[in-house]
Amino acid sequence: MGGEPGRVAVVGNGPVGQTTALLLARWGVPVLVLEAAPHRDPVGSKAICQQRDVLDVWETIGVGARLAAEGVTWTTARTFFRDAELFSYTIADPGRAFFPPFVNISQARTEELLDERIAAEPRIEVRWGHRVTALEQDAGGVRLVCATDRGEAEFAARYAVLCAGARAESLRARLGVTFDGQSFDDRFLICDIRADLPGWASERRFYFDPVWNPGRQVLIHPCPDSRFRIDWQVPADYDLAAEEESGALDRRIRDIIGDSAYEIIWKSVYRFQSRVASRLRVGRVLLAGDAAHLMSPFGARGLNSGVADAENAAWKLAFACHGWAGEDLLESYHHERHAAARENLEITTATMDFLVPQDERQWERRRSVLERAVTDPSARGEVDSGRLAEPFWYVDSPLTTPDPGRPFAGRPPRGAAPAAGPGVLVPDVPFATGRFRELARDGLLLLATPGTDPAAARDALAGFAGPARLLELGADGELCTALGARDGELWIIRPDAHVAAVLTRPARDQVAAALARVLAIPTPKEETRDHTVGRAG
Ligand SMILES: Cc1cc2nc3c(=O)[nH]c(=O)nc-3n(C[C@H](O)[C@H](O)[C@H](O)COP(=O)(O)OP(=O)(O)OC[C@H]3O[C@@H](n4cnc5c(N)ncnc54)[C@H](O)[C@@H]3O)c2cc1C
């Protein structure tokens, strides 16, 4: 079959497809985006809540700072039970981050800004009105068959990323991928309203059992332009049209905002699911975003994790396309992002079990936890109003070299970040004339602290054909402090700014082994120990 050399096809021009395309183009890879819809239809809004590290990824493709400037920044999450405030927390920053912890902005605006960047990117071709109906692959590439207004069209690419969202079942099925999980019975009414409510403008508020939604909960998020998202849990037989007609919807809103004037911008009723695809890599095809996993939005983990999929997929596909690594690197995409999806599902399903108890035992536990939490601070940790999105830690990844001196302490408390170490996303700090993470995202980055022999690292890197940089940290205190780096260490940072290895006074072979590992190249055997690293593909 023979795909066009180097070209990657992205199926679906939603925010995950857009981000994947732009990141691939940033790595110099030509991209063909195939989208079923005839044009962008910015009606309604799904995601509003974007996490700091995701804004950071978007900044590499030119939209992070714009989203942050246009969006509403919030740092505090408050949780109430009836009229008592149970707790509030602010989100920690392990370094000196460029972005605030969370920015609320509509998914429609995010997509619009990403479209502008795509229009300015000559390496990306977008074909609207192209519904992919079949994906076939062989050793040479991928063939994509599309249904269009003018009949069937076919395209070839070297690799493909399936970002076709929740309704990708027929394409998943063609790839032999199942989408196991569950749907939740209760439904959620979401209204975006415009109103003047100054006291509500910079906090996320979560109410359990408020008098205006007894036995259920309400979540309120501030958004730009005096908009607020109100999200009510409603019964399975809830009827929005009947509520509108009877005036009950107006009363529902007035119960919360009082007499203030308001306008409904958008409303919808959702039922949520928890599902993950059985494989996120099938040969030359990777699955990303909602095509790969679905979860309830409590914790804002859907699009935020989709962007992390996009970043993980893009650097690996780019390294394979350029011949800087072999195709084995692609298998680590499944390993890492499937683990991330499972973690997200575990967290969001636990939240849903607390919000929508499945049986009397869960109801009883919820009642007891909430009642105790009013007076007993030790019960507050059990109140689950959603654990907010955070980057996944590739601690058990085949690309990560473990460091026995830095064991991973497990999932940190709500709002906290784990200490930097193998698998963890590096904290950001100002560095030289820019930011440390910007530098990290340019390729492989090796950091030698004082007391490390940089020659060993330089030597091991010499055979790698891709972008790589070795920095001797000298006396740069702030970066070493943020990382917790000690003298005599060599840190290897991946192109997605996660730590691949921390080696103590390593010899050349140890550096070579860690580099081979992060590129998924089989570790050199004894007799081939003097081979250089990285000339795969
Ligand atoms: C109410 C609600 C609130 C949410 N809030 C948040 C939040 O605050 N934060 C957060 O991170 N996430 C949130 N999410 C989740 C977020 O909206 C999704 O994770 C996100 O839309 C996924 O993007 P995607 O690009 O993977 O899929 P989609 O946005 O579904 O895009 C898929 C695209 O693929 C196209 N397509 C489909 N089939 C084909 C085909 N065969 N060929 C070509 N094109 C095709 C579609 O037309 C579409 O354009 C929320 C979701 C909901 C429902």
The ligand as an ORCA input file, in Angstrom:
! r2SCAN-3c Opt
* xyz 0 1
  C     -21.152     18.569     29.911
  C     -19.707     18.305     29.709
  C     -18.782     19.056     30.396
  C     -17.426     18.812     30.214
  N     -16.526     19.558     30.908
  C     -15.212     19.326     30.753
  C     -14.263     20.152     31.399
  O     -14.603     21.094     32.114
  N     -12.939     19.883     31.198
  C     -12.532     18.858     30.390
  O     -11.310     18.638     30.267
  N     -13.418     18.088     29.723
  C     -14.736     18.302     29.878
  N     -15.641     17.574     29.156
  C     -15.169     16.561     28.201
  C     -14.806     17.177     26.827
  O     -15.873     17.922     26.325
  C     -14.425     16.060     25.856
  O     -13.459     15.250     26.495
  C     -13.868     16.610     24.530
  O     -14.865     17.151     23.716
  C     -13.184     15.492     23.730
  O     -12.665     16.025     22.545
  P     -12.380     15.076     21.306
  O     -11.688     15.934     20.311
  O     -11.744     13.815     21.764
  O     -13.824     14.631     20.785
  P     -14.987     15.521     20.144
  O     -15.029     16.865     20.746
  O     -16.215     14.678     20.234
  O     -14.568     15.678     18.614
  C     -14.620     14.570     17.727
  C     -14.666     15.080     16.303
  O     -14.560     13.955     15.420
  C     -15.518     14.108     14.378
  N     -15.833     12.763     13.858
  C     -16.580     11.816     14.458
  N     -16.599     10.706     13.687
  C     -15.832     10.969     12.596
  C     -15.463     10.210     11.447
  N     -15.867      8.952     11.283
  N     -14.667     10.782     10.508
  C     -14.225     12.063     10.668
  N     -14.571     12.834     11.745
  C     -15.352     12.283     12.703
  C     -16.689     14.803     15.047
  O     -17.519     15.444     14.097
  C     -15.962     15.786     15.959
  O     -15.675     16.997     15.299
  C     -17.007     17.799     29.327
  C     -17.947     17.039     28.598
  C     -19.291     17.299     28.797
  C     -20.286     16.491     28.011
*
